[in-house]
Amino acid sequence: MASIPFPKVHQLNSQLQFDAVHSSFTLNRCDQNCDTLPGQPRIKLNTTEFDSYIHRELSTPQLDTLSPWLWLVSTPRSSHISPLHHQAARGRRIIVVENPQLHLVWSYDQIYIKSIPKYLLSYAFWQYLATLPDPLQQSTIGFLRTYSHLIRYESDFRIAIGKDCGLIPNDNGEEPITWERFAAFIEWFDKMDDAHVNPQYHYGELRLTRLNICARVFLGKLTFHHIHAQWRSFLGQMFTPLLSLFAILSVILNAMQVELAVEAGGERWKEFTGFCHYMCMLVLILTACTISLFMGMIFFMFFHDIWFARSVMREIKKGRLTNAEVMKSGVV
């Protein structure tokens, strides 16, 4: 049986008890009149449905498959997670989700965060979890470790426990959960290194636009996650670059058309013909320079992100990167 990440004295939920009889392990409610998982009244303990639910709620099979390529999506550092108060400072709206594969996935002005279920705060549940396959426990440790970065200050705790977010339970079944008690609990997960978590949790926040691209290449899926599950929205993303291309080609063709019209003017408009000729060349040169600059910026940011991610990975392998602020990208 694997070890429990925290001592029983720091548990934040005491509604469960773990029973081990020979090679049989069961979870039961301390209240004998109830047989459901805390916070999940539809899930009965010690049933096939219960085991399926635990695997579904805690495992991330798609991200596990993508883990060798997540350095293309995010900085390969588990501490690359902004606290909740800083998420607001960056203009991001927090969206609470239950799907663990969307945890810490962000897109433009919003970030998805999975709330902490009540049962994960129970020492007895972790005793039961230790009897299950190691990857499931590693995934759960990685999930809770992210909260050691999300909630670093009391202001973060107030955001997490507020009605608008509800990321952590308000009480342990008997008394309110305070900032001091939560900090003592989550500190144990902050001490866990990457060897104790799934490869997915070696990374912090994940960019949805890049995840969608990786899903098409490595998972054979159209997208990793639809924000607007409509063909109109999907095709709309392609409309802007196509419209830009059409506008650029129109400028070039109009300039060429003007040049041909000027050439047909003969000697009568010689001075004006020379002016139009130079203006056409100037438009074409400016268009080419603008396109080159724009494409250069895109390629620079793309290759800079790859270089930075590979640099962080090399430093981690060499054991040189121990502080979350040692390396920072200058672009994103």
Secondary structure as GFF3:
##gff-version 3
##sequence-region A 1 332
A	DSSP	three_ten_helix	8	10	.	.	.	ID=ss1
A	DSSP	beta_strand	16	21	.	.	.	ID=ss2
A	DSSP	beta_strand	24	29	.	.	.	ID=ss3
A	DSSP	beta_strand	36	37	.	.	.	ID=ss4
A	DSSP	beta_strand	40	44	.	.	.	ID=ss5
A	DSSP	alpha_helix	48	58	.	.	.	ID=ss6
A	DSSP	alpha_helix	61	66	.	.	.	ID=ss7
A	DSSP	three_ten_helix	67	72	.	.	.	ID=ss8
A	DSSP	alpha_helix	84	89	.	.	.	ID=ss9
A	DSSP	beta_strand	93	97	.	.	.	ID=ss10
A	DSSP	three_ten_helix	100	102	.	.	.	ID=ss11
A	DSSP	beta_strand	105	107	.	.	.	ID=ss12
A	DSSP	beta_strand	110	114	.	.	.	ID=ss13
A	DSSP	three_ten_helix	118	121	.	.	.	ID=ss14
A	DSSP	alpha_helix	123	129	.	.	.	ID=ss15
A	DSSP	alpha_helix	134	150	.	.	.	ID=ss16
A	DSSP	alpha_helix	154	161	.	.	.	ID=ss17
A	DSSP	alpha_helix	179	190	.	.	.	ID=ss18
A	DSSP	three_ten_helix	194	196	.	.	.	ID=ss19
A	DSSP	three_ten_helix	199	202	.	.	.	ID=ss20
A	DSSP	beta_strand	206	207	.	.	.	ID=ss21
A	DSSP	alpha_helix	208	214	.	.	.	ID=ss22
A	DSSP	pi_helix	215	219	.	.	.	ID=ss23
A	DSSP	alpha_helix	231	263	.	.	.	ID=ss24
A	DSSP	alpha_helix	270	317	.	.	.	ID=ss25
###
